[in-house]
Amino acid sequence: MWGEKSSKSSSVGIPIRDREILENFQRSLTRRHQSDEMIAGEVKYCDQSNRLLMDFDGRRNNLPPPYPLLIRYLRELHLSPIYASYQRSSTPKHWHIVIEVEEEISVMGRVFCQLYCGSDRWRERWTFLHVEQYKRKDKFVQVLFERKVEI
């Protein structure tokens, strides 16, 4: 499982220095994750098996794709979109895209689709950690906020 020490690691003989680097990296993930969990706000969209929730922070390398390109990405993934919405986030220069598709997709499948379409990789990383490491399965495993408040 992600984040746990594997009995395989010691049997393959990972050098001590590499093991220390890996353990420090895993500890830093946990610390960072715990501070990021302290985000609250008014939820606009919750997780659904046929809904993609994408976030774009507006930087040059993270702008939302034009609609025709987004549809092409979805078709490349053999998805059939039935609804698409581009919305400004409450955070300046950020955008949200909500896509509903005909197909039911697992959480990890949705994370992949969102990354493929260009969604913020850090957001998708946290969803991955919520699902894989913390075994979250609720409808709030990934959300888009109307407004968010850091506490």
Secondary structure as GFF3:
##gff-version 3
##sequence-region A 1 151
A	DSSP	alpha_helix	7	12	.	.	.	ID=ss1
A	DSSP	alpha_helix	16	36	.	.	.	ID=ss2
A	DSSP	beta_strand	39	45	.	.	.	ID=ss3
A	DSSP	beta_strand	51	56	.	.	.	ID=ss4
A	DSSP	three_ten_helix	60	62	.	.	.	ID=ss5
A	DSSP	alpha_helix	67	76	.	.	.	ID=ss6
A	DSSP	beta_strand	81	88	.	.	.	ID=ss7
A	DSSP	beta_strand	95	101	.	.	.	ID=ss8
A	DSSP	alpha_helix	107	116	.	.	.	ID=ss9
A	DSSP	alpha_helix	121	132	.	.	.	ID=ss10
A	DSSP	beta_strand	144	150	.	.	.	ID=ss11
###
